[in-house]
Amino acid sequence: MFTPSRPDVRSFFVEAGRKRRAALPLTPLETIAADWIEAHPEYAADLADAAAARVAVHDGDSGRENPFLHLSMHLSISEQISIDQPAGIRAAILALAGKLGSQHAAQHAVMECLGTMLWESQRGGLPPDGDGYVACVRRLAG
């Protein structure tokens, strides 16, 4: 399993954004990341300086969300949709996107379900509950 470090994740997003702005070739994963970066212009300053991004503290005390966590969740959800894993997540998210009117809005709503699933898994020392996650998204889709 690929387990990048915090600096690795931050460098990945900074580099994907830099390559997109410079019109350089991107890997498929960088393309997805760059699309989400473009959808979040409020993170431009966070991604502008690679050295600063690697050491920035995003502890919630500032009242701002962690841009790297947020982008990572978008990337994760996009991958889940592409491979329909956990099973049923693609249909649930597409239904939610239809209800909310956009894939972006749907992903923001899904982040709550994903975050809850991960928190419960870590708290309980259990594997993530994919079925519960999909059920949460289905409830949101109504």
N, C-alpha and C positions, 0 to 999 in steps of 0.2 A: 504494500500500500504506500502511496506517495504521501509523505507527511512533511510539507515544506515548513520552514521556520517562519516566524513573523517577518524578519527582514526579507526572506525569499518572496513571500506573498506581496509585500509592499513593493519590492523591486519589480515583480512581474507586472503589477498594475501600472506603475510609473513608466516602465518600458513599453507596455502596450499602448499607453496614451501617447508617449513620445513618438513611437513608430507611426501611429495613425496620423498625428499632426504633420509628420515629415513625409507622409505618403510612401512609407517603406513597406515592403512585404511583411505580412503578419501570418503567424500560424493560425490554424482554425480556432484554437482556444483564445489566442490573443485577439482575433477578430470579434469573438463574442464579448470578451472583456472590454475592448475598445468601444463597441456599440453601447454597452452599459455605462461606460465612462462618459460618452457623449450625451447620454440620457440624464446625466447628473453633472451639469456644468458647475453646480455649487461646490464640487470637489476639485475644481481646477487648481486652486492654490495648494491643496493637500498633495497633488500629484506633480506639481511643477518642479520640485527639488528632491532628487532621489536621496541625497544624504539626510535632509530634514525629514523626509517621509520615513526612513528607517528608524529614526529615534523618537518620532512624535509620540506623545502620550495621549491616548483617547480613553479616559477612564469614566466618562459620563458626567464628571463634575462640571464640565463646561456647558452642559445642556445640549451638546451636539452629539450626534451619533458618530460612531467610528466609521469613516468612509471606506476603509479597507475591509472591515467586516461586512458592511452593507453591500459593497461590490462583490465580495466573495459569496455572499448569499445569493445574489442575482446569478452569478456564474454557476453555482451549485444547482439552483432551481432550473436554470436553462439546460444544464446537462441532464437533470432528472427528466425533464420533458422530452428531450431528444431520444432517450433510451427507455422511456416509460418505466422508470425504476424509482421508487417502489411501484409495483404493478398498479395501474389505475391512476397514477398521479397525473399523467398527460391529460386524460379526459376530464379529471376534476379541475385542473388548472384552466383548461380551455373553456370549461363551463363557467368558471369564475370570471375569466376574462370577458366572456360574453355578457355576463351580468354587470360587470363593472365598466365595460366599454373599452378596456385596453389591457394588453399583456403586462404593461408596466404596473398599472394599478393592481392587477391580480397578483403579481409577484410580491408587491409590497404587503398585501394581505397575507399571502402564503408565508412570508417571513415569520409572522407570529406563530403559525403552526409549526414551522421548522424549528424555530428557536425553542418553543415549548418542548417539542419532542427531544431535542438534544439536551436540554436542561434536565428533563426527567430521566433520560438515559444516564447522564453523568451522575446525577444525584442518587439514583438507585443502583448504579453499577451494573446496569443491564444493557443489552444491545438496543439500538434505536428501534422504536415501535413503528415500523413502516405502515402497518395497517391503520394504526391510530392516527398517524400523520395524514394519510389519504382521507380518512373519515373526517378529520378536522377541516380539510380543504373542501370536501363535499358539503359539509354543513355551511361553510361560508358561501358556497355557490347556491345553496338553497334548493 
